[in-house]
Amino acid sequence: MRNLIIILLIGVLGLKSMAQVKITNETHGFIPNERNPMILTKYVEPGNSGKSVMWDFSDLEIAANFAGIIQDNYVSKCCGLFPQGNIVLEEFGNFFVFEASQSKLEQFGYLSSTGSTQIVYSKPFVKMQYPFTYGSVFSGNFEGDYIINGNKIGEIYGSYKVEGDANGVLKLPNGKELDNTLRVKEVKTTKQVVNNTTTSIEDITYRWYVSNHRFPVLVLIKSTYSFTDGNTSSHTKAAFNSNVVNINTGLTQIQNDIKLDIYPNPYQGRVNIEYNLIKNSNVNISVFDLTGKLVQVVVNGTENAGTQKHHFSASELGMPAGAYIVKIRVDNSEISRKILEIK
C-alpha cells in the first residue's frame, strides 16, 4: 500500500503547518460551466505584505451578491469575435476572453454587456503564470485595439506586474478564518488612446487564494483614471466568498500513527480512501464540494482497529468532475484532503 504517513510534529512545527499555497492550472485554472458566487462589499485597504500576516476583514460591510460564470468560448456570445481564446469569464454581463493552458492564463479580449464595446488584444495581458506561489513574480506588456460598434476608434497599451507578495491568515465575516492564504498583487497600467486623447488608468488588484478553492476568496480593486486636463478619479470594487471551506494544508491534527492513503489522485471513476486504526474508533468520512456543500457521508460510525478502505465517486452520484474535499474525523481528531476527479 502506498502510505502517506501522518505525523504530528507539535514540538517542532507548532500546532499549524503553513504549507505554501501553490497556484496551478489544475487547482486554480478556469474550467467551463463553473460558477463563482461572491458577496460584494465596501472596499477596504489591503493591509500588510510579507510572510505570516494576519488580515482581519471580519467587519466587511456587505452590499450584494453576485456570481462569476466560466463558459466555453465556443458556446458563449463571444464566439467568433476574437482571434484567440478558449474560455470566457462573465461578470455583471461583461465578457473576458482568455486562452488557458498548463503554463499560463492570457486575456485576449473583452466585450461589454451591451455588446457595443470591444477590446481585442494583439499582445495579450498575462493574468497568471503557473506554478505561482509566495515570492513568485512576473511582468510584461500588452497592446490591443479599442472597438465601438464594430469600428476601431483607438488603441490601448500598457504594462503589468504580478507578484505573490504575502501569505498568512485571513479573517472574513461570519467567523470565517482561513489559516493559510496566498495574496497576489497585480498592478496594471493602461494608456487608452481614443480620438487622439490619452487616458491613463492604473488598476491595483489584490486577490487572496487558498489551496482548496479554485477562485479567489477575497478581491480588492482600486482603479485610478488620469485625464489630459489634469483631473483624476478613483473607483473601487471588493468582494469575498463566504462558502469556502477551511482545511489544514500541511501536517494534521490527527494522531501520529495513522497511515492514510487516498489514491489515485487525481482519479477517474473512483478514488480509494484507505487508513489504519490502532484501536476501535468513531469514524466519520464526509465529502464536500468547494462551496462547502455536503456531497456524501461515506461512513459514520464505529470501526474496528486495523486497515479500513472506502471509495468515493462524484460521477456515480451524478455530480460533475472537479475538485472535492474529503474530511476524515477519527474520534476527536480531524484531517482534510483535496481530491480531483477527472473525466
JOWO-V766419 format. One record per helix or strand. SS is the DSSP state (A for helix, B for strand). FROM is the first residue (numbers start at 0). LEN is the number of residues. If there is no record, write none. Layout:
SS/FROM/LEN  SS/FROM/LEN
This chain:
B/3/2  A/9/4  B/22/1  A/24/4  B/34/7  B/49/7  B/61/11  A/72/3  B/86/5  B/93/7  B/103/8  B/116/13  B/131/1  B/136/12  B/150/22  B/175/19  B/196/13  B/217/9  B/231/9  B/258/5  B/266/1  B/270/7  B/280/8  B/293/10  B/305/7  A/314/3  B/321/9  B/332/9
